[in-house]
Amino acid sequence: MKKLVWLAALAVMFSGCADKSSYVKVVDESIAKSITVEKISERVNSESGLKELQVMGTNDSRDYMKLRYRVVWFDKEGFEIDSLGKNWTELPAYKNANFTIHIVAPSKKAVDYRLFINK
């Protein structure tokens, strides 16, 4: 019986890892309540064939923040695609103001992404 419970727990754990859906995440708890991600838009550029990502957000605080973001791209099999976007990029977020992050995929093979926002 214990073996069955253990196997069921492993199955649930690994099924969560198999999710390939794209997402945007604020990873710094100290700013999570001050940063709102309002809209995420995706498209494939008709000229280059590359996927584009635009994230619109708001700094709801009364303070200027120097945010950083990085994106990790994945192919259709879920394998990571190497790119310069893996490095942290600085982004000014002025007090009580909107900000926009615009990113272009490094390859036509890129179908999913994970975008992380930090301080």
C-alpha positions, 0 to 999 in steps of 0.5 A: 500500500505504501508503495502505491501511495509513493508511486501516485505521489511521483506521478503527480509530481512528474506530471507537473514537470511535463507542463510546457505552457509559457508564463511570466513570473515575478520571482522577487517576493519583495516586489511581487505586490508592487508589480502587476502584469496586465497583458501578455501578447504573442505573435509570429512576425510575418517577415522573419517568422520569429515569435514575438512576446510583449508584456505590459505591466505596471509599477504600482508603488510610489518608488522608482524600481530598476527591474531585471528580466530574463527569458528562457525559450523552449522548442516544441519538445520542451528543450531549452534554446540557447539565447542571449535572452537568458541573461538578465536585462535591466528595465526601468519601472517608474513610480505609478507608471506602465512598462513594456517588455518586448522580446523576439525569439532567437529561433523559429523553433521557439514555441514556449517561453518562461519570462522571469522578472526580478529586482 
